[in-house]
Amino acid sequence: MKKLIGFIVVLGIIANLAACGSSDVAATTKENGRVVVTFWHSMSGEPEKTLNKIVDEYNHSQNKVLVKAEFQGDYTESLPKYQSVGGTDKAPTIVQVQEIGTKAMINSGFIEPVQKFIDRDKYDTSQLEKNILNYYTVDHKLYSMPFNSSTPVLYYNEDALKKAGVQINPKDVTFEQIEEDAKKITQSSNGKMKGFALQPYGWLFEELMANQGSLLVNKHNGHSGTPTKAVFNNQAGENILKWAHNMINDKTFVDYGTGTTAADDMTAGFLAGKVGMFLQSSASIRDVVNNAKFKVGVAYLPHPENIKRNGVAIGGASLWLSKGKSSEEQKAAWDFMKYLASPHVQAEWHVGTGYFAINSQAYKDPIVKSAYQKIPQLQVSVQQLQSTISSPVTQGALMQSLPEERTAVETAMESVYNGEDINKALDKAVKTTNSAIEKANQANGMK
């Protein structure tokens, strides 16, 4: 969920150059008669261990393809590396790209849509989670294979809430309820534990907007055309910042700041008993539950009580296939992608990391059922995703300037936390986003 800065506009500028580049197809690299597939990824920690295990299992399951998984740093590091070699024989066969890079990758000219191989093989995508597929499908074409997918959830300290006389319905939590519960948690702990934390993070803001059924940008969030302006300086945007502002005034709120370590600091604060509730990615469920010295509860994303819950948009990343590779290498890469999407492998991935299984059949696997017996909290995020109302709102915004939008929103959130007027902060963020949209559109030849 790291921010994706710097490469987006550059990709747009060179997209046409890439498309008009050499038509030569790179030679197939082989080792001991096996086609080599280079796989650049950004997984670290437990996810990387699980990924390496899966890659090893694949390599040992057959003798025609050899996948080499190579860590390239986080998303902000790996994407500039890919941008510098995209369209050349130095590009990896497969690259993992954060969800907000979708439009930029489509515009780059560096990739081969996986729909080509789906159509060729008559591959059945009905087994894959619809709400995940929707995010990466543009104009009825699946451009990349979903892989590590997550959504935000509400984490809460069940022991602290019980002490405060608070009980949460995991499937229906409102802003107003969080405000009241935050007061009770703070009071019952004599101020030693604050009630709630909301990291100034653009992704969380986007998700809270989606849950209210509100668009981030025009043109149906970019799904009916290239966006020309942001529209989040509306009632839904105000609801989010007013919600946080109210708890700041009540002294029941903790601000862990922005930056790459903020999410870790917030989780550490929760585990240390300094905050009773917070929002964060569902991919952290396993780690949080395993490391807590208290009972951890997980609930759906909150919404204002007067607005119906719409659900969540997908976060995480997907796998993109490079253009310009030999048909033999692309075929080998596609075989590996299909393996990754198979039910048992997705069951391993889900249980080993906390990310969703993109294949719905994986949830029937014995290892998933066993894991749910030990960590039932894992089921909550799956249920939240599967109950999401599919629409351009919950499909997420499709535009090249999402990284800039997230930075602008984070600045707005942080400024409101420090006392700035909510409407002024939102208007500034929209103005900054609109400027980024205009530049990106000009770079892509749009007036």
N, C-alpha and C positions, 0 to 999 in steps of 0.2 A: 504494500500500500504506500510505497514511497512515491514522492512527487517526481513527475517526469518533466524536467525543465531543459530547455535549451535546444534540443534537436528538432522540435516539431516544425517550426517554420522552415528550417533548413531542408528537411525532408520534402516539404511542399515545393520549395524552389527547385530542387533537383529532380523532382518526379519526372518531368518531361524529358530531361536529359537521360535518365535511367531507361525510360521507355524507348528512347531512340538510340540506345547504345548498341554495342556489338551483339550480333545475333548468334555468335559462336556459343556452343554448349560445352560446358566444362566436361573434361574426361571423368569417368567413374574411377574413384579410388577404391582399391581392393587390398585386403590383407588375408593371406592364406585362402584366396578364392572367395572371400566374403565382401560384399559391398559395404563400404564404410559410410555410416550416417553420423555426421557431426551435429550434436545437440547442445546449443547454448542455453543455459538456464540461469535463474537468479534465486534458486532455493538455497537456504542455509539452515544450519541447526538440524532439528529433527526432520523437517521436510526433506532436506538434502539426503539424510541417511536413508529415509524411506524411498526416495527417488532412485538412489544408487542401487538399492536392493532390487527394485523393480527392473531397472536396466540390466542388472546382472542376470536376473531370472529370464528376461527376454533373450539375452545373448546366449544363454545356455539352453533355451527351448528350441533353437533351430541353428542351422549352420550356413545360412545364406546371407544374413545381415549382421553387421557388427556395429552397434550403437556406442558412440563415445560421448558421454555426458561431460560437459565442461562448464564449470561455474565461472560466470563472467562478472561477478559483483552484483549489487542490487540493480533494480530497474533503471535507475538514473545513470548507472555506469555501463550496463550492458547495451543499452539502446544507442548511445553515441558510437560504441564499438561497431555495432551492426550497421549503423548509418555510414560509417567510414568504409565499409567493405561491401555493402549491399550492391548487387548487380555485377560483382566480380567473382572470380573463382575462389577468392579467399572467404567468401560468405559461408556461414554454416548451412547445413542442409535444413535444420529446424532451429527456430529461435523462439524463446518464450518472451511474450510482450504483455505488459500490464494492460488492463482493460481500457484505460483512457487513451492508449495509443492506437486504438482500432482504426479511426478515420485516417490518421497519419500513415499507418501502414498500407491502407487501401490506396491512398494517394501516391505512395512512394514509387510504385512501379517495380518494386523489388520482389514481390511475392506472387505465388501461384495460389489462387483460391482453392481450398480443399473441396469445394463443390465440384470441381472438375473430376476428382477421383471418386467422390460420392456417386456422381452420375454414371461414371464409367463402370463402377463395380455394382451399381444398384444397391449401395450400402444403405441399410435400414437405420435411419436416424430417429425413428419413433421410440427406440429404446432409451434415447438420451433425454435428459430433463428439458422439458419444453421452455421453461423460463430462463434456462441457461443458454440454450440454442438461440432464443430470440435476441439476446444481447449481441451475439456475433453474426447475426444474419442481416444482411443489407440488400435491399431490392431482391428479396427471395433467394439470395445466394449466401451460403455459409463460407466466409472467408478464412476462418481459422478454426482449429479444433479446440473446443473448451478443454481446460485442464484443471488448474487449481482455482476453484471458485469458492467464494465466501460472501457472506452478507453481515451486516452489523446486528448485534443482539444486546440486550440489557443484561449485565452481570450484577448480581446482588448477593450480599452477605446474609444468608438466611438466619444465622444465629443473631446477628445484630438487629435484623428486622423483627424477629420474634421478641427480642428484649424490648423493642420499642413499641410492641403491640401492633405491628404492621404485617399484613398478609397480601401477597401479590398473586393475581391470576396471570400466569405466564403468557397466556394467549391474548390478553387484552389489558394493556397498561396505557394510561393517559398522562399527558403533560401535567395536568392538574393533580393527579394522584402522586406523581413523583415529587412535585413541590411540597405537598402535605407530608408525605413520608420522609422527605429529606429533613423537614423540621423535627419530626419525632425522633429520627435517628440521631440528629445532632444534640437534641435536648437530653435524650436518654443516656448519652455518653458523656454528658457535661462538656460538650464541645471537643472532646478528644477525637471523635470521628465525625467528619463532615458527611452530609447526606448524599451528595451527588457530584460527579465530575463529567464534563463534556469537553473533550479536547477540541481546540480550535482547528479542526481538520476538515478540509473541503469535501472529502468523501462522505463523512458523517452528515454534513449539512445537506449534500445532495440526496442522501438516503432519507433524511427526515422530510425533505421536500417531496420526494417520491411517495412516501407513506401518506402524505396529505393529498396525493393526486395532482400535484402541481408541477408544471414544466419548469425546466431550468433555462432553456433557450427556445426561440420561436421555431417555426417550421416543424411543429410536433416533435420537439426535441431533436430536430435534425433528421427525422425519419421520413419527411416528405420533401426534403430539399436541404441544401446547405444553409445552416443558420446564419442570420445576419445581425441578430441582437440577443442579448440576455434578458430574461424576464423575471429573475428571482427576487427583484425588489418589489415584492407583492405581499399580500396578507400572509401567505405561508412562510415566506422568509422572515417576516416580522414576528410571526408566532414563535419561531425557533429562538431568535435572539431575545425576545421578551421573556421567554421561558427561562433562559439562562440568567438574564438580568434580574428577574424576580428572586431567584435563589441567591444571587450575589448580594442583593439587598438584605435578604434574610440571614446572610452569613452561614448558609448551609452548603455552599458551593466551593469546589476546589478547581483552580486553573493550573494545569500542569504545563502550559505553554505550548509553543509550536516546535517544529524541528524533528529530526530523526529519532531522538531518544524520548520524546514526549509520551508516546504510547507505552513504552517500557516503564517510564517513571509512574504513569498512571496505574498500570497493572501492579507495579511494586507497592504503590500506595494502598491499593485495594488489599493486597495480600498481607500488608503490614497493619491493617486495621485502621487506616487513616481516612478512608472513604468507604461508604456503605454500598454505593451503586455507581456504575459507569457504563458507557457505551463503547463497544469495540468489536473488532472482527470476530466472527464465529470460528475462524481458524485457530483462535487462542483457547478455545474451550478446554481441550484436553490438558494443556499446560497449566491453565489457571486452576482447574479442578484438582489436578495432581499435586500442585504446590501449595494449595490453601490448607490452613490448619483449622478451617471451619467449613461448614456446609455451604457450597456455592449454588446459587440459583441462577437459571438462565431463562430469559423471557423475550417475547417479541419486541420489536422496536416500538417505542411509545408514539402516540399521536394525540392531538388535541381532542378533548371529549366531544366537541361539536362537529368533528370531521371523521368520516368513516375511514377505517384503516384500509389502505390500498395494497400495502406490501412493500417489497424491497427490490432493488436492482442488484445485479450481480457485480461483485468486486473480484479482485484476483487477476488472473492472466490466462492467456490462451497460447496455442502453439501455431506458428506460422511457417509455411513451407516456402523456401527460397526459389525464385525463378532463375532460370539459367543453368540449372543442374541437369545432368543427363536423365533420360526417362528411367533408366535403371535405378539411379540413386533416388529419384523422386518416388518411384514405386516402392523402394525399400523403406523410405521415410514414412510413406502412407501405411505400410504394413505395421510399422512400429506404432503409429498413431492409433490404428485400430486396436492394437494390443493394449495400449494404455487405456482405451475407452471400454475395454471388455469388463463384464460384471465383476469377476473375481479380483482383477487388478485394481479396479476402482474401489472395491471393498477394502483392499489392503491400503490404498491411498487414503481413504476416508478415515479408517481406524488409526492409521499411523500418523496422521497429521492433523485431523480435525477439519480439513477442507471437505466440501461436499463430494459425494460420488456423482459424477456427471451421468452415469448410467443408472437409471432407476432400479434396474434388476439387482444392483449390488446390495441394496438394502435387505434383500432376502438371503444373502450369504450368511452362513453360520458364524463367521468371524465378526460380522457386524452385529448380529443378534447377541453374541457373547459380550461384545464391547458395550452394547446398550444396557446390558444387565449391570455392568460395572460403572458405566458413566452414562446414565439416562439423559443427562443434559445435552448430549450430542444430538438427540432426536429433535430438540426444540427448533434448532435452526433449519433442519430439513422440513419440518412441518410448516414453518413460517414461509419458506421458499415455495413449497408446493401449494400453499393457500394464497399466494400472491395473485392479484388480478393482472393479467397480461394486457399491457397498453404501452403507448409510446413513453409514458411516464416511467413505468417500471422496467422498460427496456433500456433505460439510461439515455443520456444525451450523446448523440453521435456528432462530434465535431472535432476539428483539429486542435482547437484552442483550450481544451479541458485543463491541461496543466496550468495555464495562465489563470483560468477561472478559479481553480482551486487555491492558488496562491492569493488571489484577490479576496476570495471569501475568507480565507484564514486571517488575512490582515483585518478584514471587517469584524470578524468574530473577536479577535484579540482586542481591537480598539473598543468595542462595546463592553467587553469585560473590564476595560480600564476607564469606562465612563462616557464614551462617545455616544451621541444620539444614534439610535438604531436606524432610522430612515436615512440619515446622512451617510452612515457607514455602508449601508446596502447600496445606496446610489453611487458611491465612489467605486464599490466593487463592480457594479454593473458597467460603469463608464470604463474602467480598466479592462474588463472582459470584452466589451464592445470594440475597444481599440485593438485588442489581440485578434479578435474575429476578423476585423477589417483587414489587418495586415496579412493574415493567413489566406483570406479570400483573394486578395490582390496577388499574393505569391502563387496561387493556383489558377491565375488567369481570370478571376471573376471581378467584375466592376462593382 
